[in-house]
Amino acid sequence: MSNKKNAIGGETKTGLELMREPFPKNAISKLPKPTRRQTDELREATQRKDFSLGIRCDECGGWHHKDVIHLDYVGHAALTDRLLDCDPDWNWEPLSLTETGLPVYDKIGGMWIRLTVCGVTRLGYGSADGKTGGDAIKEVIGDALRNAAMRFGAALDLWHKGDLHADDSDRAEMPQPKQEQPKLTKAQALKYIWAAKTKKALDGMAAKLADQHSEIAGDEKVIAAIVKMNKKFDESKPSVDDVIPY
C-alpha cells in the first residue's frame, strides 16, 4: 500500500502505521470531567434555583460546573474516519453471539468485541456506564471500538492523560486522589523495631524514622529499643575464632 500526500504536501502513513498517527486538532473533542463534589454542588445549587455555579461551556458546548476541567478525546465519527482511511474493509464483531445471533453482554452490560484492521484482529471492551435503551447499545459499541482501536495505537497519546472510555455526553468522574496514609504511632514503631530480623533491616527502620517521623525517632523508648537491638545483633556476630579456620 503506497503512501499518500497530506494537506501540506508531505507523505502520510497508511494501513496499520496510520493508526499510530496523532489525530488532527479538528478531530479531537473536549470531554468535561466533573468531580463528585462539583456534580453534587451544581445539583444542589440548581435545586435552589441558583445557577451561578454552572456555565454554558465554550469548549464543549455543555452545561456543567464552572471549575470543571476537560480532557481531549476522539469521538466515534473521527475514529470511524481513521479506520476507513487505514482499511476500507475494516470490521468488528462481538466476541460471542446468542442462539438468536445477537451480541452477548456480560453481567454489567458490557461487551467484548473483535476489531479487524488490515487483516489483524485485536480485542476490545465497551460498557455503557449507566445509560439505558438504545443509547446504551450505541455507547457500548462506540466504547468498545475506541478501546480496541487503542490496541492498534489509535489516539494513544490522548489515552494516557485519563480515562477516555466515554461518549460525547458522558460525565464520568475524575479519579479521586489517594487518601493520606495513617500516621505511624510510637507503638507501631516499637513493634517494627523488635521484629527486625537483621541489623541492616534495623538500620533501615531507624533511618526511615529519622527522615519521616522525627518526633518518634527522638522518643526515649524508641531510642532505647534501637540501642538494645543493635547490641543484640552485635553480640550475635561470630568471633574471629569462628570465622577463621585453623
Wavefront OBJ file of the C-alpha trace (Angstrom):
o trace
v 0.000 0.000 0.000
v 1.631 3.278 -1.096
v 1.744 6.421 0.965
v -0.451 9.366 0.052
v 0.151 13.101 0.224
v -1.162 15.052 3.170
v -2.617 18.577 3.134
v 0.794 20.306 3.263
v 2.460 18.177 0.595
v 4.267 15.666 2.800
v 3.634 11.948 2.932
v 1.256 10.416 5.445
v 1.298 6.825 6.609
v -1.302 4.283 5.567
v -2.542 0.926 6.813
v -1.716 -0.039 10.382
v 1.003 2.616 10.531
v -1.680 5.270 10.089
v -3.427 4.017 13.253
v -0.496 5.374 15.287
v -0.589 8.821 13.707
v -1.779 11.654 16.000
v -5.265 12.923 15.191
v -5.562 16.461 13.763
v -6.898 19.128 16.102
v -10.232 19.319 14.285
v -10.839 15.610 15.077
v -10.208 16.000 18.818
v -13.156 16.827 21.063
v -13.313 18.106 24.635
v -14.738 15.907 27.373
v -15.723 17.625 30.655
v -14.711 15.586 33.723
v -16.501 16.870 36.840
v -15.606 15.536 40.264
v -18.287 14.113 42.536
v -18.117 17.228 44.692
v -18.642 19.507 41.677
v -21.579 17.413 40.465
v -23.218 17.459 43.907
v -22.627 21.193 44.353
v -24.162 22.015 40.975
v -27.177 19.762 41.588
v -27.866 21.302 44.999
v -27.434 24.843 43.682
v -29.741 24.191 40.725
v -32.407 22.804 43.045
v -32.238 26.133 44.909
v -32.637 27.955 41.569
v -29.057 29.190 41.954
v -27.334 28.917 38.574
v -24.162 30.810 39.480
v -22.040 27.618 39.710
v -22.936 26.423 36.206
v -21.768 27.687 32.834
v -22.589 27.043 29.183
v -19.094 25.936 28.214
v -17.413 27.452 25.165
v -15.069 24.434 24.892
v -17.516 21.517 24.854
v -20.876 23.284 24.497
v -22.279 21.556 27.578
v -23.700 22.869 30.841
v -21.528 21.999 33.838
v -19.755 23.306 36.944
v -17.642 26.369 36.212
v -14.466 24.725 37.603
v -14.660 21.504 35.573
v -11.525 20.510 33.657
v -11.586 18.985 30.163
v -9.786 16.051 28.577
v -9.053 15.636 24.883
v -10.646 12.595 23.259
v -11.512 11.205 19.837
v -15.198 10.538 19.205
v -16.882 7.712 17.315
v -17.131 9.568 13.986
v -13.465 10.646 13.960
v -12.341 7.129 14.854
v -14.504 5.594 12.111
v -12.976 8.014 9.615
v -9.483 6.923 10.686
v -10.409 3.233 10.401
v -11.725 3.781 6.859
v -8.513 5.592 5.903
v -6.472 2.690 7.252
v -8.579 -0.087 5.767
v -11.864 0.428 3.846
v -12.718 -3.196 4.654
v -12.199 -2.961 8.432
v -14.744 -4.823 10.512
v -15.795 -5.568 14.061
v -17.856 -8.377 15.558
v -18.977 -9.389 19.056
v -16.748 -11.928 20.731
v -19.818 -14.107 21.403
v -23.328 -14.426 19.983
v -26.553 -15.738 21.474
v -28.519 -18.572 19.891
v -30.558 -15.951 18.046
v -27.418 -14.290 16.644
v -27.376 -11.227 18.918
v -24.288 -9.981 20.790
v -23.666 -11.421 24.240
v -23.392 -8.841 27.028
v -21.786 -9.555 30.395
v -23.481 -9.153 33.783
v -22.792 -5.413 33.929
v -23.956 -4.716 30.377
v -20.528 -4.626 28.772
v -19.433 -6.381 25.596
v -16.180 -7.810 24.219
v -15.528 -7.366 20.512
v -13.020 -8.308 17.825
v -11.758 -5.387 15.725
v -10.061 -6.366 12.459
v -7.947 -3.819 10.573
v -5.708 -4.752 7.630
v -6.164 -8.416 8.448
v -5.072 -8.015 12.091
v -7.618 -8.724 14.837
v -7.475 -7.400 18.395
v -9.933 -7.450 21.270
v -11.727 -4.530 22.884
v -14.268 -3.987 25.632
v -17.091 -1.470 25.880
v -19.604 -0.515 28.543
v -22.490 1.931 28.776
v -21.756 3.265 32.285
v -25.341 3.785 33.419
v -27.003 4.535 30.088
v -30.117 2.598 29.091
v -32.044 1.692 25.965
v -30.720 2.444 22.516
v -28.236 4.986 23.849
v -26.661 2.225 25.942
v -26.219 -0.061 22.919
v -24.603 2.683 20.853
v -22.379 3.665 23.753
v -21.209 0.074 24.274
v -20.289 -0.265 20.587
v -18.522 3.099 20.397
v -16.679 2.485 23.651
v -15.572 -0.993 22.543
v -14.314 0.345 19.204
v -12.258 3.052 20.894
v -10.883 0.520 23.353
v -9.956 -1.967 20.629
v -8.539 0.747 18.340
v -6.306 1.880 21.181
v -4.700 -1.596 20.996
v -3.646 -0.615 17.471
v -2.292 2.684 18.794
v -5.187 4.962 17.809
v -5.225 8.150 19.948
v -2.736 6.565 22.321
v -1.250 9.982 23.067
v -4.667 11.052 24.422
v -5.492 7.860 26.309
v -2.632 8.168 28.751
v -3.969 11.520 30.000
v -7.085 9.993 31.544
v -9.920 7.508 31.258
v -11.482 8.268 27.883
v -13.961 5.360 27.801
v -16.757 7.807 27.305
v -19.136 9.096 24.671
v -19.692 12.789 23.924
v -22.426 13.029 26.565
v -20.615 11.030 29.237
v -19.892 12.728 32.548
v -17.613 10.210 34.232
v -15.895 11.362 37.373
v -12.271 12.260 37.795
v -10.183 9.674 39.643
v -10.220 10.523 43.317
v -6.887 11.420 44.951
v -5.277 8.772 47.087
v -6.136 9.028 50.738
v -3.339 10.038 53.078
v -1.819 7.089 54.864
v -2.488 6.825 58.637
v 0.232 8.389 60.746
v 2.732 5.995 62.315
v 2.380 5.633 66.086
v 5.133 5.047 68.622
v 3.660 1.637 69.463
v 3.832 0.594 65.813
v 7.405 1.855 65.504
v 8.457 -0.161 68.561
v 6.737 -3.250 67.154
v 8.672 -2.936 63.886
v 11.955 -2.403 65.738
v 11.536 -5.503 67.921
v 10.564 -7.530 64.857
v 13.722 -6.654 62.887
v 15.478 -9.807 61.681
v 18.800 -8.271 60.669
v 20.935 -5.282 61.603
v 20.513 -3.974 58.044
v 16.734 -4.024 58.445
v 17.029 -2.288 61.820
v 19.292 0.419 60.368
v 16.782 0.961 57.573
v 13.920 1.411 60.043
v 15.964 3.843 62.132
v 16.857 5.914 59.063
v 13.237 5.997 57.910
v 12.049 7.078 61.354
v 14.624 9.852 61.462
v 13.680 11.032 57.987
v 9.865 10.754 58.100
v 8.909 10.545 61.788
v 11.457 12.634 63.674
v 9.169 13.066 66.692
v 9.043 9.287 67.144
v 12.726 8.776 66.359
v 13.594 11.101 69.259
v 11.452 9.257 71.825
v 13.454 7.723 74.702
v 11.765 4.310 74.458
v 12.328 4.145 70.696
v 16.000 5.092 71.086
v 16.440 2.519 73.862
v 14.830 -0.194 71.714
v 17.136 0.558 68.767
v 20.199 0.522 71.031
v 19.154 -2.788 72.612
v 18.509 -4.420 69.233
v 21.838 -3.170 67.907
v 23.554 -4.712 70.925
v 21.713 -7.985 70.270
v 22.915 -8.119 66.669
v 26.480 -7.210 67.710
v 26.546 -9.992 70.304
v 25.270 -12.491 67.757
v 28.212 -11.895 65.387
v 30.644 -14.824 65.166
v 34.019 -14.404 66.837
v 37.293 -14.411 64.934
v 37.860 -17.997 66.021
v 34.511 -18.959 64.462
v 35.205 -17.499 61.016
v 38.928 -18.207 60.510
v 39.694 -21.925 60.057
v 42.851 -23.386 61.541
l 1 2 3 4 5 6 7 8 9 10 11 12 13 14 15 16 17 18 19 20 21 22 23 24 25 26 27 28 29 30 31 32 33 34 35 36 37 38 39 40 41 42 43 44 45 46 47 48 49 50 51 52 53 54 55 56 57 58 59 60 61 62 63 64 65 66 67 68 69 70 71 72 73 74 75 76 77 78 79 80 81 82 83 84 85 86 87 88 89 90 91 92 93 94 95 96 97 98 99 100 101 102 103 104 105 106 107 108 109 110 111 112 113 114 115 116 117 118 119 120 121 122 123 124 125 126 127 128 129 130 131 132 133 134 135 136 137 138 139 140 141 142 143 144 145 146 147 148 149 150 151 152 153 154 155 156 157 158 159 160 161 162 163 164 165 166 167 168 169 170 171 172 173 174 175 176 177 178 179 180 181 182 183 184 185 186 187 188 189 190 191 192 193 194 195 196 197 198 199 200 201 202 203 204 205 206 207 208 209 210 211 212 213 214 215 216 217 218 219 220 221 222 223 224 225 226 227 228 229 230 231 232 233 234 235 236 237 238 239 240 241 242 243 244 245 246
